[in-house]
Structure formats: C-alpha cells, structure tokens
Amino acid sequence: MGESGIFRYTFVSKKLIALDKPLYIGEFEVKLDDKGRVVLPAGLKKQLPPDAVGKLVVNRGFEKCLTLYTRADWDLELTNLSSLNHFNKKHRLFVRQFSNGATEVQLDNASRLLVPKKLCEYAEIKNEAIFYAYGNRIEIWSKHLYEQMMEVDADDFADLAEDVLGGAGSNGSGGDDE
C-alpha cells in the first residue's frame, strides 16, 4: 500500500498484482548550475518514498541518458546482476558497463543533487536537462537528446505500438527488441 493509503496494481500475464514499488510519472525540465547541481523537481521529490530522498544513486542509462535510482532500487538491480554467470565474458562485461559511473548522491538543504561531471559528459548534459519519470524509472536526459528521441511521427508511433504491444503475427507478448 502506498503512503497515501492507495493500493497500486498492474496486470502481468493477464493477472492483477499489487505493486510494492512506487510508480513515477512526469516530465520535468531543469537547469544545472555551474557546479553541475540540479534541483530535484518538487513534483518528483514528493513521489519518492520518504526514506529514499537522501539515498539516491545516479548511473549511466541506455541511449545516452542517466538513470536515477533510490538506494533500495539500486541494491535490487545489483542483486539481480549478481545472478549472472561471472565465468561468462559477456556477463562480466555487461555488469562492468552497467555499473560504470554509478555514484551515490545526496540532496543538499536546497534539494539540489550534484550530477558527476563524468556522467554529464556521457549523457551530453550541459545546462538544461529533463527528468523523465515513468513506471519505476527516473531518467535524466540532456534536453536536446530528449527532444530528438521524442520526435516520433504519429504513424511511426502507431507502428511502434503495434510491434511492441502485439502487432500482426505476434502472440501479444511484444515484438522483437532491436
């Protein structure tokens, strides 16, 4: 049950299940100061579990964005990765790449967090960024890369939805990942 007393549910394989993780929502445009600090948007901060606000981890994401985790969610990701075969070269490489740059960040008294310079360079974040929150994910994008990524023609989006969510020839479980 969420802190507001509202149960959160989702469908998995046509079964309704309760979620014990917060679900985030929103798109927040922010500015970085000269030191690489950014104010965590109030609308996003209030969605975080109360015990998570001071315990955040920022890391490289996919498609040149960063991902912001609560410490509990980061620890869960690491636990999941620990099940990979450390004798398999691809598994070791993935774990190294996935963990590369992971940094615990703290909010200061002004609700700012310092995004490490190395991670800003990776994600091409300079002065403006977008916090994009969906499901149990919070991504941090450079404004220009986010806008490029979101430029999708309506017909292309419809085709993507068909491919991912059960297009022709599919059993409804999603299409091919590329």
C-alpha positions as semicolon CSV with decimal commas, in nm:
position;residue;x (nm);y (nm);z (nm)
1;M;0,000;0,000;0,000
2;G;0,137;0,345;-0,088
3;E;0,193;0,614;0,173
4;S;-0,136;0,774;0,072
5;G;-0,319;0,450;0,151
6;I;-0,384;0,377;-0,214
7;F;-0,303;0,033;-0,347
8;R;-0,121;0,023;-0,679
9;Y;-0,194;-0,259;-0,919
10;T;-0,083;-0,373;-1,261
11;F;-0,156;-0,659;-1,495
12;V;0,115;-0,918;-1,552
13;S;0,031;-1,208;-1,783
14;K;-0,340;-1,119;-1,751
15;K;-0,323;-1,136;-1,368
16;L;-0,383;-0,836;-1,144
17;I;-0,099;-0,797;-0,894
18;A;-0,027;-0,541;-0,623
19;L;0,288;-0,337;-0,661
20;D;0,512;-0,263;-0,367
21;K;0,733;-0,020;-0,561
22;P;0,647;0,340;-0,632
23;L;0,539;0,427;-0,983
24;Y;0,671;0,761;-1,103
25;I;0,513;0,991;-1,355
26;G;0,610;1,321;-1,509
27;E;0,843;1,517;-1,729
28;F;1,040;1,793;-1,556
29;E;1,267;2,045;-1,725
30;V;1,555;2,162;-1,506
31;K;1,867;2,376;-1,527
32;L;2,210;2,284;-1,398
33;D;2,421;2,542;-1,221
34;D;2,790;2,599;-1,293
35;K;2,888;2,327;-1,045
36;G;2,667;2,063;-1,210
37;R;2,399;2,075;-0,941
38;V;2,031;2,044;-1,023
39;V;1,727;2,097;-0,804
40;L;1,525;1,777;-0,776
41;P;1,181;1,888;-0,901
42;A;0,929;1,914;-0,617
43;G;0,672;1,719;-0,820
44;L;0,917;1,430;-0,848
45;K;1,055;1,455;-0,495
46;K;0,708;1,410;-0,345
47;Q;0,669;1,084;-0,541
48;L;0,981;0,930;-0,384
49;P;0,944;0,714;-0,075
50;P;1,023;0,934;0,229
51;D;1,321;0,722;0,332
52;A;1,473;0,740;-0,019
53;V;1,522;1,115;-0,060
54;G;1,869;1,118;0,096
55;K;1,972;0,786;-0,055
56;L;1,988;0,812;-0,433
57;V;2,219;0,660;-0,695
58;V;2,275;0,806;-1,039
59;N;2,421;0,594;-1,317
60;R;2,457;0,561;-1,690
61;G;2,138;0,457;-1,862
62;F;2,076;0,336;-2,212
63;E;2,055;0,565;-2,518
64;K;2,287;0,824;-2,355
65;C;2,066;0,915;-2,062
66;L;2,128;0,877;-1,689
67;T;1,909;0,678;-1,452
68;L;1,831;0,790;-1,100
69;Y;1,757;0,513;-0,852
70;T;1,660;0,504;-0,489
71;R;1,935;0,324;-0,300
72;A;1,693;0,035;-0,238
73;D;1,619;0,004;-0,613
74;W;1,991;0,021;-0,696
75;D;2,064;-0,256;-0,446
76;L;1,789;-0,464;-0,609
77;E;1,948;-0,408;-0,953
78;L;2,284;-0,523;-0,815
79;T;2,120;-0,828;-0,659
80;N;1,966;-0,916;-0,995
81;L;2,304;-0,871;-1,165
82;S;2,472;-1,097;-0,912
83;S;2,274;-1,387;-1,058
84;L;2,464;-1,354;-1,387
85;N;2,742;-1,604;-1,458
86;H;3,074;-1,438;-1,368
87;F;3,254;-1,701;-1,576
88;N;3,080;-1,570;-1,888
89;K;3,275;-1,289;-2,057
90;K;2,961;-1,110;-2,189
91;H;2,801;-1,117;-1,846
92;R;3,113;-0,969;-1,683
93;L;3,134;-0,700;-1,950
94;F;2,767;-0,611;-1,907
95;V;2,798;-0,582;-1,528
96;R;3,106;-0,360;-1,565
97;Q;2,942;-0,138;-1,825
98;F;2,616;-0,118;-1,632
99;S;2,789;-0,024;-1,307
100;N;3,038;0,215;-1,465
101;G;2,994;0,558;-1,312
102;A;2,736;0,464;-1,051
103;T;2,751;0,730;-0,782
104;E;2,559;0,777;-0,462
105;V;2,425;1,132;-0,448
106;Q;2,282;1,332;-0,162
107;L;2,035;1,618;-0,170
108;D;2,161;1,934;-0,004
109;N;1,942;2,168;0,204
110;A;1,817;2,333;-0,119
111;S;1,709;1,991;-0,263
112;R;1,996;2,000;-0,514
113;L;2,192;1,697;-0,622
114;L;2,533;1,705;-0,780
115;V;2,545;1,514;-1,107
116;P;2,905;1,391;-1,153
117;K;3,088;1,557;-1,441
118;K;3,180;1,220;-1,597
119;L;2,813;1,124;-1,614
120;C;2,711;1,464;-1,754
121;E;2,969;1,419;-2,030
122;Y;2,838;1,070;-2,110
123;A;2,479;1,198;-2,137
124;E;2,576;1,524;-2,311
125;I;2,412;1,724;-2,033
126;K;2,532;2,082;-2,022
127;N;2,293;2,348;-1,890
128;E;1,946;2,200;-1,937
129;A;1,812;1,857;-1,859
130;I;1,487;1,666;-1,848
131;F;1,387;1,435;-1,564
132;Y;1,161;1,180;-1,731
133;A;0,977;0,960;-1,483
134;Y;0,775;0,656;-1,586
135;G;0,693;0,333;-1,409
136;N;0,970;0,263;-1,161
137;R;1,227;0,459;-1,365
138;I;1,361;0,812;-1,345
139;E;1,578;0,904;-1,642
140;I;1,784;1,221;-1,675
141;W;1,833;1,339;-2,034
142;S;2,009;1,629;-2,195
143;K;1,732;1,849;-2,327
144;H;1,848;1,821;-2,690
145;L;1,885;1,440;-2,688
146;Y;1,546;1,403;-2,517
147;E;1,376;1,620;-2,777
148;Q;1,543;1,422;-3,058
149;M;1,437;1,091;-2,903
150;M;1,077;1,206;-2,859
151;E;1,044;1,332;-3,218
152;V;0,834;1,048;-3,347
153;D;0,581;1,080;-3,626
154;A;0,229;0,976;-3,521
155;D;0,224;0,696;-3,779
156;D;0,565;0,573;-3,663
157;F;0,439;0,572;-3,305
158;A;0,135;0,368;-3,407
159;D;0,363;0,121;-3,586
160;L;0,587;0,100;-3,278
161;A;0,287;0,034;-3,055
162;E;0,174;-0,241;-3,287
163;D;0,521;-0,400;-3,290
164;V;0,572;-0,379;-2,914
165;L;0,223;-0,444;-2,785
166;G;0,103;-0,719;-3,013
167;G;0,119;-0,639;-3,380
168;A;0,047;-0,875;-3,670
169;G;0,195;-1,220;-3,624
170;S;0,252;-1,165;-3,254
171;N;0,105;-1,353;-2,961
172;G;0,058;-1,026;-2,774
173;S;0,373;-1,061;-2,568
174;G;0,561;-0,789;-2,754
175;G;0,778;-0,766;-3,057
176;D;1,146;-0,808;-3,121
177;D;1,388;-0,586;-2,932
178;E;1,644;-0,420;-3,155
